Amino acid sequence: MDGNVITDKRTAAASAVATKLLANEDSKVLAILGCGHQARSHLEAMSLLYNFTEVRVWSKTKSHADSFAEEFKVRSCETAEEAVRDADIICTVTMAPTPVLHGDWVKPGAHINGWSNSPITKAYVYIELACI
């Protein structure tokens, strides 16, 4: 098995464990920021735990979000804010060199799985989210 496949599944599995233990049981809306390999594995893992009524995705490259949305029959969003507003579970799986998730976009009680693979800053959320 390819090492990237193992990494994708392992990372999503860690998110799944945290989500199962910490997120609200009645979570219905999933937001994924980033549309690469990790987004795919996170969608798969989260969908095993919850019956989402809506899944929203965002990528800084709109065509990536649109392709992902078409492939998985989910909603592509124009902005990260649009994707996460009122979401119950948020997964950040990006290579972003600057934060993509702002605290004032996140509803109280939402669960965040924050992953980043940025070789520059490891940034994915603004500091106010780490202090909640």
PEKASUL-V966363 format. One record per residue. N is the residue number from 0. RES is the residue in three letters. SS is DSSP state (hx for helix, st for strand, lp for the rest). PSI is psi as a letter, one per 20 degrees, with the letter a starting at -180 (999 if undefined). OMEGA is omega in whole degrees, -180 to 180 (999 if undefined). Layout:
N	RES	SS	PSI	OMEGA
N	RES	SS	PSI	OMEGA
//
This chain:
0	MET	lp	p	-180
1	ASP	lp	p	-180
2	GLY	hx	h	179
3	ASN	hx	h	178
4	VAL	hx	g	179
5	ILE	hx	g	179
6	THR	hx	g	180
7	ASP	hx	g	-178
8	LYS	hx	h	179
9	ARG	hx	g	-179
10	THR	hx	g	179
11	ALA	hx	h	178
12	ALA	hx	g	177
13	ALA	hx	g	176
14	SER	hx	h	-179
15	ALA	hx	g	179
16	VAL	hx	g	179
17	ALA	hx	g	-179
18	THR	hx	g	180
19	LYS	hx	h	-177
20	LEU	hx	h	-170
21	LEU	hx	h	-177
22	ALA	lp	q	176
23	ASN	lp	p	-179
24	GLU	lp	h	-177
25	ASP	lp	k	180
26	SER	lp	p	-177
27	LYS	lp	h	-175
28	VAL	st	p	178
29	LEU	st	p	173
30	ALA	st	p	177
31	ILE	st	p	177
32	LEU	st	o	-172
33	GLY	lp	q	-175
34	CYS	lp	k	179
35	GLY	lp	b	-177
36	HIS	hx	g	-179
37	GLN	hx	h	177
38	ALA	hx	g	179
39	ARG	hx	g	-178
40	SER	hx	h	178
41	HIS	hx	h	176
42	LEU	hx	g	179
43	GLU	hx	g	-178
44	ALA	hx	g	-179
45	MET	hx	h	-180
46	SER	hx	h	175
47	LEU	hx	h	-177
48	LEU	hx	h	-172
49	TYR	lp	q	172
50	ASN	lp	n	-176
51	PHE	lp	q	173
52	THR	lp	i	178
53	GLU	st	p	173
54	VAL	st	p	-179
55	ARG	st	q	178
56	VAL	st	q	176
57	TRP	st	q	172
58	SER	lp	q	177
59	LYS	lp	h	174
60	THR	lp	o	-173
61	LYS	hx	h	-179
62	SER	hx	h	177
63	HIS	hx	g	178
64	ALA	hx	g	-180
65	ASP	hx	g	179
66	SER	hx	g	178
67	PHE	hx	g	-179
68	ALA	hx	g	179
69	GLU	hx	g	-179
70	GLU	hx	g	-174
71	PHE	hx	j	178
72	LYS	lp	l	177
73	VAL	lp	a	-176
74	ARG	st	p	175
75	SER	st	p	-178
76	CYS	lp	q	180
77	GLU	lp	h	-176
78	THR	lp	q	175
79	ALA	hx	h	179
80	GLU	hx	g	178
81	GLU	hx	h	-179
82	ALA	hx	g	-171
83	VAL	hx	i	180
84	ARG	lp	p	178
85	ASP	lp	j	176
86	ALA	lp	q	178
87	ASP	lp	h	180
88	ILE	st	p	-179
89	ILE	st	p	175
90	CYS	st	p	173
91	THR	st	o	-178
92	VAL	st	m	-172
93	THR	st	r	171
94	MET	lp	j	-174
95	ALA	lp	p	178
96	PRO	lp	i	177
97	THR	lp	q	-178
98	PRO	lp	q	179
99	VAL	lp	i	-176
100	LEU	st	p	-179
101	HIS	lp	q	-177
102	GLY	hx	h	-178
103	ASP	hx	i	175
104	TRP	hx	i	-170
105	VAL	lp	p	-180
106	LYS	lp	q	177
107	PRO	lp	p	179
108	GLY	lp	i	179
109	ALA	lp	q	178
110	HIS	st	p	-179
111	ILE	st	p	169
112	ASN	st	o	-176
113	GLY	st	o	176
114	TRP	st	q	175
115	SER	st	q	176
116	ASN	lp	k	-180
117	SER	lp	p	178
118	PRO	lp	i	-176
119	ILE	lp	g	-172
120	THR	lp	i	-173
121	LYS	lp	k	-177
122	ALA	lp	p	175
123	TYR	lp	h	178
124	VAL	st	q	174
125	TYR	lp	q	-172
126	ILE	hx	h	-178
127	GLU	hx	h	177
128	LEU	hx	h	179
129	ALA	hx	i	-176
130	CYS	lp	j	-179
131	ILE	lp	999	999
//
